[in-house]
Amino acid sequence: MKSFACGDVVPGCEARWVCSTADEILVNVAAHAASTHGLVELPAELVQSVHKAIVPVS
């Protein structure tokens, strides 16, 4: 299992996900970024920041 908190990349955002894989998290983050943050496309730097902030759930 993997976990990601949007607030680790976008200060003040309370959204978080726990999914089986990093790919599942990225799908959820992309939908969230569009609906909540107005980002239709995710810049490569943002995707990289998300990847770095995904952590294993123990």
C-alpha positions in Angstrom: 0.0 0.0 0.0 1.1 3.5 -0.7 -0.1 6.9 0.7 0.0 10.5 -0.6 -1.2 13.7 1.0 -1.8 16.6 -1.4 -0.8 19.0 1.3 2.8 17.7 1.0 2.9 19.3 -2.5 0.1 22.0 -2.3 0.2 23.6 1.2 -3.2 23.8 2.8 -4.8 21.0 0.8 -6.3 18.3 3.1 -6.8 15.6 0.4 -5.1 12.3 0.9 -5.1 8.8 -0.6 -4.1 5.3 0.3 -4.0 3.0 -2.7 -2.4 -0.3 -3.7 0.1 1.3 -6.1 1.6 4.6 -6.9 -0.1 4.5 -10.3 -3.5 4.3 -8.6 -2.6 7.3 -6.5 -1.5 9.3 -9.7 -4.9 8.6 -11.3 -6.7 9.9 -8.2 -4.3 12.9 -7.9 -4.9 13.8 -11.6 -8.6 13.9 -11.1 -8.3 15.9 -7.9 -5.9 18.3 -9.5 -8.4 19.0 -12.2 -11.5 19.3 -10.1 -10.1 21.0 -7.0 -7.0 22.9 -8.2 -8.1 23.6 -11.8 -5.1 21.9 -13.4 -6.1 20.2 -16.6 -2.5 19.1 -17.4 0.0 18.2 -14.7 3.4 19.7 -15.3 6.3 17.2 -15.2 7.8 18.9 -12.1 4.5 18.4 -10.3 4.3 14.8 -11.2 7.9 14.4 -10.0 7.0 16.1 -6.7 4.0 13.8 -6.2 6.2 10.7 -6.9 8.7 11.9 -4.2 5.9 12.5 -1.7 4.3 9.0 -2.1 5.2 6.8 0.9 4.7 3.2 1.8 2.0 2.5 4.4 3.3 0.4 7.3 
